[in-house]
Amino acid sequence: MYYFIIYSVIILKLRIKDLREDNDLTQKDIAKILMCDQSLYSKYERGERDIPLVLLIKLADYYNTSLDYLVCRTNNPKKY
């Protein structure tokens, strides 16, 4: 169980960074969408802070993907 939690955190931070970069966005762009500071968003990407569920939902909606994909419950980035 512990291994899965660590793995999920690593994958989450990689996925939100990859999605941002794939969409040619900066951390500042995403921070504006999430209405937070760029420095805080940077901590989310580095795994230094946990991302609140409400912000994960905003990211999933923005990237048109599922929460399951963001939190490593599936490898399919399609929403449905």
C-alpha positions, 0 to 999 in steps of 0.5 A: 500500500505504501509503495502505491501511495509513493508511486501515485504521488510521483506519477501525479506530479509528472502527469500535471507537468507533462500536461502543462508542457504538452499544451505549451503552458507555463506554470504561471499560466496554470497558476492563473487558471487555478487562482494561486501563486506560481510558486505554490503551483510549482510546489505541486509539480515538485510534489512538495505540497499536496494538491487540493481536490478542488484544484485537481478537478479544475485541472482535469476539466481544463485538460479534458481528462479524468481525475482517475488519470491524474491520480494514477487510477488509469493510464488512459488520458481520455475523459470517458 
